[in-house]
């Protein structure tokens, strides 16, 4: 029996779910591609606005700090206000912040706009994922919906590289901001008229202010610590201070959450072994992925001399692999096999693709090495991401869906910050060492340039070896921690065996 009471309205609610997915997916694409689209435009924006080399990183960091620091708060707001309202508010705010960034005539306004984008993104991202969690409760439907969402979450960054390249090369850097406005307006209008959020899923408990303050400051310190390590080194006193502050603040946050009546992040969300395994393995996989985007972009542009647009298109095989892995492998098998048998082999397949890239040389063939490596990476990540996204929100109480979704985004955001800083540091160190060992034998300028390029490639391959190890660890964690059986098709939410919590998400009108 449907909540609406009539077969016609029930059918309408059912079709609305799929229309709603289109607008949720559009919003998710906007948030994910925004993380990389600005990277391509950064040199042009820096020159146009006279931003110093020292302050250039803040165009990226301001967004990352606001987004990463406020995600848990954003997830809790979604549970308190309602996901639809939070989603639409986040979209409108993101569009406004993007308009400010595109119109910026100075450094301060651009940095402020990026921080605002991050803050509204932190409202938007958990609301989008938790809407899927509470709207798609049938196992087969859930598999298809999360297949589409997983493909976008994984491939959106590479789409950002292509779009960023086009906009920067053929228009100007300001359009990397303005392009968000039509995305946001269409998604907000569609969501407002189409999304029907199930009743009874709100968490109206008073807001845990100490939890908000401690989690925000702790996550900001952690993300900024890794960002600063990349530019100032791991032994820098401020970097060390940020890591110590982060550890103290996050430990205090866990202590507070275990004692308050209405915690910001109920510990039951993260201590359930399946969700804990998903958050940990997903965070590790993102460390490897972010490092790869960075190195392949540098390799293609600096070593191979590709233009920004050509570089973006060079990532297409990875996007194709992710879409195939997510929608054709993950979504089709998710209702037939346990999630760990998709996640574990998926991360291992990606590790094999990464292993191929350890063979990079200056003259490596795109078709012979980069193409198969990207296809394997995409297929593996797409296959693993899809059940991971679904399992992270399966079995949670409706009132916790927002913070459970926020934890997925937090593991991705922190993973991205760690990946960029850690792998970049490893690569830079290996490059410096290689050049120091070989530069003496280079007597002419062309020989010296060759040694520098060889040093860069040596740095990339050294760091990629670490990324291979990280992906193998992600696979091991997924196979060890995640013990949920295949989804039970007879249950509304498709919850599998082995998960301790009963399904508490209400059935939406079918």
C-alpha positions as CSV (number, residue, x, y, z in Angstrom):
1,X,0.0,0.0,0.0
2,X,1.4,3.4,-0.9
3,X,1.6,6.4,1.3
4,X,-0.4,8.3,-1.2
5,X,-3.4,5.9,-1.1
6,X,-4.1,5.5,-4.9
7,X,-2.4,3.5,-7.6
8,X,-2.2,6.5,-9.9
9,X,-0.4,8.6,-7.3
10,X,1.8,5.7,-6.3
11,X,2.9,5.3,-10.0
12,X,3.6,9.0,-10.1
13,X,5.7,8.8,-6.9
14,X,7.6,5.9,-8.5
15,X,8.4,7.8,-11.7
16,X,9.2,10.9,-9.7
17,X,12.1,9.0,-8.0
18,X,13.8,8.5,-11.3
19,X,13.2,12.1,-12.4
20,X,14.6,13.2,-9.0
21,X,17.7,11.1,-9.6
22,X,18.5,13.1,-12.7
23,X,18.6,16.4,-10.8
24,X,20.5,14.8,-7.8
25,X,23.0,13.4,-10.3
26,X,23.4,16.8,-12.0
27,X,24.1,18.5,-8.7
28,X,26.6,15.8,-7.7
29,X,28.4,16.3,-11.1
30,X,28.6,20.0,-10.5
31,X,30.2,19.6,-7.0
32,X,32.7,16.9,-8.1
33,X,33.8,18.6,-11.3
34,X,34.2,21.9,-9.4
35,X,37.0,20.2,-7.4
36,X,39.1,19.9,-10.6
37,X,37.7,22.4,-13.1
38,X,39.4,25.4,-11.3
39,X,42.8,23.6,-11.3
40,X,43.0,24.0,-15.1
41,X,42.0,27.7,-15.0
42,X,44.2,28.6,-12.0
43,X,47.3,29.9,-14.0
44,X,45.0,32.3,-16.0
45,X,43.2,33.5,-13.0
46,X,46.4,34.1,-11.1
47,X,47.9,36.2,-13.9
48,X,44.6,38.2,-14.5
49,X,44.1,39.1,-10.8
50,X,47.8,39.4,-9.8
51,X,47.7,36.6,-7.2
52,X,51.2,35.8,-5.8
53,X,52.7,32.3,-6.1
54,X,52.5,32.0,-2.3
55,X,48.8,32.8,-2.2
56,X,47.8,30.8,-5.4
57,X,47.2,27.6,-3.5
58,X,44.4,29.3,-1.5
59,X,42.1,29.3,-4.5
60,X,42.1,25.5,-4.1
61,X,42.6,25.4,-0.3
62,X,39.8,27.8,0.6
63,X,37.3,25.5,-1.1
64,X,38.7,22.3,0.4
65,X,38.8,23.7,4.0
66,X,35.2,25.0,4.0
67,X,33.9,21.9,2.2
68,X,35.8,19.3,4.3
69,X,35.4,21.2,7.6
70,X,31.6,21.7,7.4
71,X,30.5,18.4,5.9
72,X,29.4,16.8,9.2
73,X,27.5,20.0,10.1
74,X,25.9,20.0,6.6
75,X,24.8,16.4,7.0
76,X,23.2,17.1,10.4
77,X,21.4,20.2,8.9
78,X,20.0,17.9,6.2
79,X,18.6,15.6,8.9
80,X,17.2,18.6,10.9
81,X,15.8,20.8,8.1
82,X,14.8,18.0,5.7
83,X,17.0,16.9,2.8
84,X,15.0,18.5,0.0
85,X,15.1,21.9,1.6
86,X,18.9,21.6,2.4
87,X,19.6,20.4,-1.1
88,X,17.8,23.3,-2.8
89,X,19.4,25.8,-0.4
90,X,22.8,24.4,-1.1
91,X,22.3,24.6,-4.9
92,X,21.1,28.3,-4.8
93,X,24.0,29.2,-2.5
94,X,26.5,27.4,-4.7
95,X,25.2,29.3,-7.8
96,X,25.5,32.6,-6.0
97,X,29.0,31.9,-4.8
98,X,30.0,30.8,-8.3
99,X,28.6,34.1,-9.7
100,X,30.7,36.0,-7.2
101,X,33.8,34.0,-8.1
102,X,33.3,34.6,-11.8
103,X,32.9,38.3,-11.4
104,X,35.8,38.7,-8.9
105,X,38.1,41.7,-9.7
106,X,40.5,40.9,-6.9
107,X,42.2,38.2,-4.9
108,X,40.1,38.6,-1.7
109,X,36.7,38.3,-3.5
110,X,37.9,35.2,-5.4
111,X,39.1,33.5,-2.2
112,X,35.9,34.4,-0.4
113,X,33.8,33.0,-3.2
114,X,35.7,29.7,-3.2
115,X,35.2,29.4,0.6
116,X,31.4,30.1,0.1
117,X,31.3,27.5,-2.6
118,X,32.8,25.0,-0.2
119,X,30.4,25.9,2.6
120,X,27.3,25.5,0.3
121,X,28.8,22.3,-1.2
122,X,29.0,20.9,2.3
123,X,25.2,21.4,2.6
124,X,24.5,20.0,-0.9
125,X,26.7,16.9,-1.1
126,X,25.3,15.0,2.1
127,X,21.8,16.0,1.2
128,X,22.1,14.6,-2.3
129,X,23.4,11.2,-1.1
130,X,21.0,10.9,1.8
131,X,18.0,11.7,-0.6
132,X,19.0,8.7,-2.6
133,X,19.3,6.6,0.5
134,X,15.8,7.3,1.7
135,X,14.1,7.4,-1.7
136,X,15.5,4.2,-3.3
137,X,14.7,1.4,-0.9
138,X,14.0,-1.4,-3.3
139,X,17.2,-3.5,-3.8
140,X,17.2,-3.5,-7.6
141,X,16.2,0.1,-7.9
142,X,18.8,1.1,-5.3
143,X,21.5,-0.8,-7.3
144,X,20.6,1.1,-10.5
145,X,20.4,4.5,-8.8
146,X,23.7,4.1,-6.9
147,X,25.3,2.8,-10.1
148,X,24.6,6.1,-11.8
149,X,25.6,8.1,-8.7
150,X,28.8,6.1,-8.3
151,X,29.8,6.7,-11.9
152,X,29.4,10.4,-11.5
153,X,31.2,10.5,-8.1
154,X,34.1,8.7,-9.6
155,X,34.3,10.2,-13.1
156,X,33.2,13.8,-12.4
157,X,36.7,14.9,-11.6
158,X,38.0,13.9,-15.1
159,X,35.0,15.6,-16.7
160,X,36.1,18.7,-14.8
161,X,39.5,18.5,-16.5
162,X,37.9,18.4,-20.0
163,X,35.4,21.2,-19.3
164,X,38.0,23.3,-17.5
165,X,40.4,22.9,-20.5
166,X,37.7,23.9,-23.0
167,X,36.5,26.9,-21.0
168,X,40.0,28.2,-20.3
169,X,41.3,27.7,-23.8
170,X,38.3,29.0,-25.8
171,X,36.6,31.5,-23.4
172,X,38.4,32.5,-20.2
173,X,38.9,31.4,-16.6
174,X,35.8,33.2,-15.3
175,X,33.6,30.6,-17.2
176,X,34.9,27.8,-14.9
177,X,32.8,29.6,-12.3
178,X,29.9,30.8,-14.4
179,X,29.3,27.2,-15.8
180,X,28.0,26.2,-12.4
181,X,25.1,28.6,-12.5
182,X,23.0,26.7,-15.1
183,X,23.8,23.4,-13.5
184,X,22.6,24.7,-10.1
185,X,19.5,26.5,-11.4
186,X,18.3,23.5,-13.4
187,X,19.0,21.1,-10.5
188,X,17.3,23.3,-7.9
189,X,14.2,23.9,-10.0
190,X,13.9,20.2,-10.8
191,X,14.4,19.2,-7.2
192,X,11.8,21.7,-5.9
193,X,9.1,20.4,-8.2
194,X,10.0,16.7,-8.4
195,X,11.5,15.4,-5.2
196,X,9.1,13.8,-2.7
197,X,11.0,13.1,0.5
198,X,9.5,10.3,2.6
199,X,7.8,11.5,5.8
200,X,9.2,10.7,9.2
201,X,12.9,10.9,8.5
202,X,13.7,14.1,10.3
203,X,16.0,14.4,13.3
204,X,14.6,17.2,15.3
205,X,16.9,16.9,18.3
206,X,18.7,20.1,19.3
207,X,21.9,20.8,17.5
208,X,25.1,19.6,19.2
209,X,27.0,22.9,19.2
210,X,30.2,21.5,20.9
211,X,30.3,18.7,18.3
212,X,29.9,21.2,15.4
213,X,32.8,23.4,16.7
214,X,35.1,20.5,17.5
215,X,34.5,18.5,14.3
216,X,34.8,21.6,12.1
217,X,38.0,22.8,13.7
218,X,39.4,19.3,13.8
219,X,38.7,18.6,10.1
220,X,39.9,22.0,9.0
221,X,43.2,21.5,10.9
222,X,43.6,18.0,9.3
223,X,42.9,19.1,5.7
224,X,45.0,22.3,6.1
225,X,47.8,20.2,7.7
226,X,48.1,18.1,4.6
227,X,47.7,21.1,2.3
228,X,50.5,22.9,4.1
229,X,52.7,19.8,4.2
230,X,52.6,19.8,0.4
231,X,53.9,23.4,0.1
232,X,56.0,23.8,3.3
233,X,57.2,20.3,4.1
234,X,56.3,17.7,6.8
235,X,58.9,19.0,9.3
236,X,57.5,22.6,9.2
237,X,56.5,23.6,12.8
238,X,53.1,24.9,11.7
239,X,52.4,21.7,9.8
240,X,53.2,19.6,12.8
241,X,51.1,22.0,15.1
242,X,48.1,21.5,12.8
243,X,48.3,17.7,12.9
244,X,48.6,17.8,16.7
245,X,45.7,20.2,17.0
246,X,43.6,18.0,14.7
247,X,44.3,14.9,16.7
248,X,43.4,16.7,20.0
249,X,40.2,18.3,18.6
250,X,39.0,15.0,16.9
251,X,39.7,13.0,20.0
252,X,37.7,15.6,22.1
253,X,34.9,15.3,19.4
254,X,34.7,11.5,19.8
255,X,34.6,12.0,23.6
256,X,31.8,14.6,23.4
257,X,29.8,12.5,20.9
258,X,29.9,9.5,23.3
259,X,28.4,11.5,26.1
260,X,25.9,14.0,24.7
261,X,22.2,13.1,24.4
262,X,21.8,14.2,20.7
263,X,25.3,13.9,19.1
264,X,26.2,15.5,15.8
265,X,27.7,12.2,14.6
266,X,26.1,9.2,16.5
267,X,29.0,6.8,17.0
268,X,26.6,3.9,15.9
269,X,27.0,5.3,12.3
270,X,30.7,4.7,12.1
271,X,31.2,1.8,14.5
272,X,29.1,-0.6,12.5
273,X,31.8,-2.7,10.8
274,X,30.4,-2.5,7.2
275,X,30.1,1.3,7.2
276,X,33.4,1.7,9.0
277,X,35.0,-0.6,6.4
278,X,33.5,1.4,3.5
279,X,34.6,4.8,4.9
280,X,38.2,3.6,5.5
281,X,38.6,1.7,2.1
282,X,36.9,4.6,0.2
283,X,39.2,7.2,1.8
284,X,42.3,5.1,0.9
285,X,41.1,4.6,-2.7
286,X,40.6,8.4,-3.1
287,X,44.2,9.0,-1.8
288,X,45.4,6.9,-4.8
289,X,43.0,8.5,-7.3
290,X,43.8,12.1,-6.5
291,X,47.5,11.5,-6.7
292,X,46.9,9.9,-10.1
293,X,44.9,12.8,-11.5
294,X,47.7,15.1,-10.4
295,X,50.6,13.1,-11.9
296,X,48.9,12.2,-15.2
297,X,47.9,15.9,-15.7
298,X,51.5,17.0,-15.1
299,X,52.9,14.1,-17.2
300,X,50.7,14.8,-20.2
301,X,51.1,18.6,-20.1
302,X,54.8,19.0,-19.1
303,X,56.4,15.8,-20.4
304,X,54.2,15.1,-23.4
305,X,53.3,18.8,-24.2
306,X,49.5,18.2,-24.4
307,X,47.2,21.2,-24.4
308,X,44.7,21.6,-21.5
309,X,41.9,20.3,-23.8
310,X,43.9,17.4,-25.2
311,X,44.8,16.5,-21.6
312,X,41.1,16.5,-20.6
313,X,40.3,14.2,-23.5
314,X,43.2,11.9,-22.6
315,X,41.2,11.0,-19.4
316,X,38.2,9.8,-21.3
317,X,39.1,6.1,-21.1
318,X,39.0,6.3,-17.3
319,X,35.6,8.0,-17.4
320,X,34.3,5.3,-19.8
321,X,35.8,2.6,-17.5
322,X,34.1,4.1,-14.4
323,X,30.7,4.4,-16.1
324,X,31.0,0.8,-17.3
325,X,32.2,-0.6,-14.0
326,X,29.5,1.3,-12.0
327,X,26.4,0.8,-14.2
328,X,27.2,-2.4,-16.0
329,X,29.2,-4.5,-13.5
330,X,28.5,-3.0,-10.0
331,X,24.8,-2.3,-10.5
332,X,24.1,-5.7,-12.2
333,X,26.0,-7.8,-9.6
334,X,25.1,-5.8,-6.5
335,X,21.9,-7.7,-5.9
336,X,23.6,-11.1,-6.6
337,X,26.9,-11.1,-4.7
338,X,28.1,-9.6,-1.4
339,X,29.4,-6.1,-1.6
340,X,33.0,-7.2,-0.5
341,X,33.2,-9.4,-3.6
342,X,32.7,-6.3,-5.7
343,X,34.8,-3.8,-3.6
344,X,37.8,-6.1,-3.0
345,X,38.4,-7.2,-6.6
346,X,37.4,-3.7,-7.8
347,X,40.2,-2.0,-5.8
348,X,42.6,-4.8,-6.9
349,X,41.7,-4.3,-10.6
350,X,42.4,-0.6,-10.1
351,X,45.7,-1.5,-8.4
352,X,46.7,-3.5,-11.5
353,X,45.9,-0.4,-13.7
354,X,48.1,1.7,-11.4
355,X,50.8,-1.0,-11.5
356,X,51.0,-0.5,-15.3
357,X,51.7,3.2,-14.8
358,X,54.8,2.4,-12.7
359,X,56.3,1.6,-16.2
360,X,56.0,5.3,-17.3
361,X,58.9,6.7,-19.3
362,X,59.3,9.9,-21.3
363,X,58.5,8.1,-24.5
364,X,55.7,5.9,-23.3
365,X,52.9,5.2,-25.8
366,X,49.4,6.5,-24.9
367,X,47.7,3.6,-26.7
368,X,50.2,1.0,-25.4
369,X,50.4,2.0,-21.7
370,X,48.1,4.9,-20.6
371,X,45.0,3.7,-22.4
372,X,44.9,0.1,-20.9
373,X,46.0,1.5,-17.5
374,X,43.2,4.0,-17.4
375,X,40.6,1.4,-18.5
376,X,41.6,-0.9,-15.7
377,X,41.6,1.9,-13.2
378,X,38.2,3.1,-14.3
379,X,36.6,-0.4,-14.4
380,X,38.0,-1.2,-10.9
381,X,37.0,2.0,-9.3
382,X,33.6,2.1,-10.8
383,X,32.9,-1.5,-9.7
384,X,34.0,-0.8,-6.2
385,X,32.5,2.7,-5.7
386,X,29.0,1.7,-6.6
387,X,28.4,-0.9,-3.8
388,X,30.5,1.3,-1.4
389,X,28.2,4.3,-1.9
390,X,25.1,2.2,-1.4
391,X,26.4,0.2,1.6
392,X,27.5,3.4,3.4
393,X,23.9,4.4,3.8
394,X,22.1,1.0,4.0
395,X,20.5,0.1,7.3
396,X,21.0,3.6,8.9
397,X,18.0,5.1,10.7
398,X,16.4,7.8,8.6
399,X,17.3,10.4,11.2
400,X,21.0,9.5,10.7
401,X,21.0,9.4,6.8
402,X,22.4,12.9,6.5
403,X,25.4,12.4,8.8
404,X,26.1,8.9,7.3
405,X,26.2,10.5,3.8
406,X,28.4,13.3,5.1
407,X,30.9,10.6,6.4
408,X,31.2,9.3,2.8
409,X,32.0,12.8,1.6
410,X,34.3,13.4,4.5
411,X,36.4,10.3,3.8
412,X,36.6,11.4,0.1
413,X,37.6,14.9,1.0
414,X,40.2,14.0,3.6
415,X,41.5,11.3,1.3
416,X,41.9,13.8,-1.5
417,X,43.8,16.2,0.7
418,X,46.1,13.4,1.9
419,X,46.6,12.0,-1.6
420,X,47.6,15.3,-3.1
421,X,50.0,16.2,-0.3
422,X,51.5,12.8,0.5
423,X,52.1,11.5,-3.1
424,X,53.2,14.9,-4.3
425,X,55.8,15.0,-1.5
426,X,57.1,11.5,-2.4
427,X,57.3,12.5,-6.1
428,X,59.1,15.8,-5.5
429,X,61.6,14.1,-3.2
430,X,62.4,11.3,-5.8
431,X,62.7,13.9,-8.6
432,X,65.1,16.0,-6.6
433,X,67.2,13.0,-5.7
434,X,67.3,11.7,-9.3
435,X,68.3,15.1,-10.8
436,X,71.0,15.5,-8.1
437,X,72.5,12.1,-9.0
438,X,72.4,12.6,-12.8
439,X,72.8,16.3,-13.6
440,X,76.6,16.2,-13.3
441,X,76.8,14.0,-16.5
442,X,74.6,16.5,-18.5
443,X,76.9,19.1,-20.1
444,X,74.6,20.7,-22.6
445,X,71.3,22.5,-22.1
446,X,69.3,19.8,-24.0
447,X,70.9,17.1,-21.9
448,X,70.0,19.0,-18.7
449,X,66.4,19.4,-19.8
450,X,66.3,15.7,-20.5
451,X,67.6,14.9,-17.0
452,X,64.9,17.2,-15.5
453,X,62.2,15.4,-17.5
454,X,63.5,12.0,-16.6
455,X,63.6,13.2,-12.9
456,X,59.9,14.2,-13.1
457,X,58.9,10.8,-14.6
458,X,61.0,9.0,-12.0
459,X,59.2,11.0,-9.2
460,X,55.8,10.1,-10.7
461,X,56.6,6.4,-10.9
462,X,58.0,6.3,-7.3
463,X,54.7,7.9,-6.0
464,X,52.6,5.6,-8.1
465,X,54.2,2.6,-6.4
466,X,52.9,3.9,-3.1
467,X,49.4,4.4,-4.7
468,X,49.5,0.7,-5.8
469,X,50.2,-0.3,-2.2
470,X,47.4,2.0,-0.9
471,X,44.8,0.4,-3.3
472,X,45.9,-3.1,-2.3
473,X,45.3,-2.0,1.4
474,X,41.9,-0.6,0.4
475,X,41.0,-4.0,-1.1
476,X,42.2,-5.9,2.0
477,X,40.1,-3.7,4.3
478,X,37.0,-4.1,2.1
479,X,37.4,-7.9,2.1
480,X,38.1,-8.0,5.9
481,X,35.7,-5.5,7.4
482,X,32.7,-5.6,5.0
483,X,30.7,-8.7,5.8
484,X,27.3,-7.8,4.6
485,X,25.7,-10.6,2.4
486,X,24.0,-9.9,-0.9
487,X,20.9,-7.6,-0.6
488,X,17.7,-9.5,0.4
489,X,15.4,-8.8,-2.5
490,X,12.4,-9.5,-0.3
491,X,13.2,-6.5,2.0
492,X,12.3,-3.0,1.1
493,X,15.8,-1.6,1.6
494,X,17.6,-4.6,0.3
495,X,19.6,-5.1,3.4
496,X,21.9,-8.1,3.4
497,X,22.9,-10.7,5.9
498,X,25.6,-9.9,8.3
499,X,24.6,-6.4,9.0
500,X,23.7,-5.9,12.7
501,X,21.1,-3.1,12.3
502,X,17.7,-3.9,11.0
503,X,16.5,-1.8,8.2
504,X,14.7,1.3,9.5
505,X,14.3,3.4,6.3
506,X,10.6,3.6,5.6
507,X,9.2,2.3,2.3
508,X,8.5,5.0,-0.2
509,X,5.4,4.7,-2.3
510,X,5.7,2.0,-4.9
